[in-house]
Amino acid sequence: MKVNPYIQLLKKRKIFRKARNSLIKFSQTYFLRFKATEHTFMVVVAILIGLFGGFGAVGIQFAIKLFQKVFWKSWTIPIEYLQHLPWTHKLLAPAIGGLIVGLIVQYVAQEAKGHGVPEVMEAIAIRNGIIRPRVVIAKLLASSICIGSGGSVGREGPVIQIGSSIGSAIGQFLQVNAQRMKTFVACGAAAGIAAAFNAPVAGALFSVEIILGDFAVPQFSPIVISSVVATVVSRSFLGDFPAFQVPKYNLVSPFELIPYAGLGIFAGFVALMFIKTLDRTE
């Protein structure tokens, strides 16, 4: 007696469906148990955010070089090279770059139009760290095009927002609570700063004090881990070099500290004037 091939196919599908459901149920159970472990889960995710945050910071530097080559026909732009370019080129390159950036901000992610740090702080304070994943791509493209075309902006804010968006995207994928989400956003910000400037300690302290505003050990530990991992990624691709070359200095007399104190006061007033002027201009 021959068995109907259609019945055999149904049986195979039923067995496959049952095995798939059992695997999904087992994976969900194991993941929930792993997610319930406070320290291990946070450490593993912090390493993951550090890896992606480090690649994001390295990626924006390569993207800036790429768009610099596209807009200015050169990988490096010394002053002598710019002096020999026609004035139309120097005028149109930043203008075209700004136009492309405007289109990206308008049609991809409007959150990418800001400075970077205020948007991350707003996301933590108002939306419990929720940042749309598309902000990663929008901010990376918009910032690298703007800088590469000659725009007068820096990469500090973009790398912070890119890293924070990566941390938020991972937190949303893992469906963590609000407290963990904020910590993951801070981990991403620390990873971005640490990888961009080869400064793991500065990245961790900046993220804890400015982004998160909480020095508690449960939040501080994963942030330090992400910062260190991102620095390792950055040094693997860009090398172990300081972001800024500071000349050696020796303190000859303690009285030298007096003008330094005056300089600090003066710089504070200048910073206050700059912030107010920038706010009114915007």
JONORFEN-V668590 format. One record per run of one state. SS is the DSSP state (h for helix, s for strand, l for the rest). FROM is the first residue (numbers start at 1). LEN is the number of residues. If there is no record, write none. Layout:
SS;FROM;LEN
SS;FROM;LEN
This chain:
l;1;4
h;5;32
l;37;1
h;38;35
l;73;6
h;79;5
l;84;3
h;87;21
l;108;2
h;110;4
l;114;3
h;117;11
l;128;6
h;134;15
l;149;7
h;156;19
l;175;3
h;178;20
l;198;2
h;200;13
l;213;4
h;217;22
l;239;17
h;256;26
l;282;1
